[in-house]
Amino acid sequence: MLPVTIRTPPAVADYTPIEEWESQTPQSFTPEKAVLHFHLEAARAWVPASQKGGLAVVFPADGSSAASAPEGATLRDAGEELVEQTVSVFVTSEQFIIFSSAAGAGVGISYPAISIHAVKAVGTIADDKPLQAIWMQLQLADGGDGDDDYDTVDLTIVPGLADGAQADVQKFYEAISTCSDLPRTRPTRTRRWTTTLAGALSSRATTSP
């Protein structure tokens, strides 16, 4: 599937925080809003210059700069020309979103379009600790999930540094993994609760005299 263009900047308040959803009592509960599993501000998004047409709304030809390191970090040689935008990132139960205020636009990417994602070292920070990023390969097709004719885009997201430390990249990775495995409907606790209750009743029936 092709990304959905977003013109209005998303906000944390647009979503149900994952902590709030997990704290609900085990009853039938369907959130009115998508669940936010992970969020970043002021992250760097990179794509190869040769592939930026696949996400042109975020990486316009006249509005993208060369890839740069966060302050206090050093980049490895990428071996190819990369272009960069500063973005907000929202890993939600419905889609993966990046939004660039500079471009005035963003994209919502369906999880089936993310064919691979991984933690990648792209440089170093203080004490030779690795500067880590999330790398993902996107397969973007305009004929739906079953279309085999697609464009490939390698998207790298580099969380910024605060006091010399990075955001939890492993948590970022796990949020994408979790959302990729979700059914393509909003989460509900109904099935889990029903299954647990049925199991308890079955156990009582078996042990009753």
ABEGO torsion letter per residue (X at the ends): XBBBBBABBBBAAABBBAAAAAABBBBBBBBABBBBABBBBGBBBBBBAAAAAAAAAABBAAABBBBBBBBGBBBBBAGBBBBBBBBBBBBBAABBBBBBAAAGBBBBBBAAABABBBBBBAEBBBGGBBBBBBBBBBBBBAAEAABABBBBBBBBBBBBBBGGBBBBAAAAAAAAAAAAABBABBBBAAAAAAAAAAAAAAAAAAABX
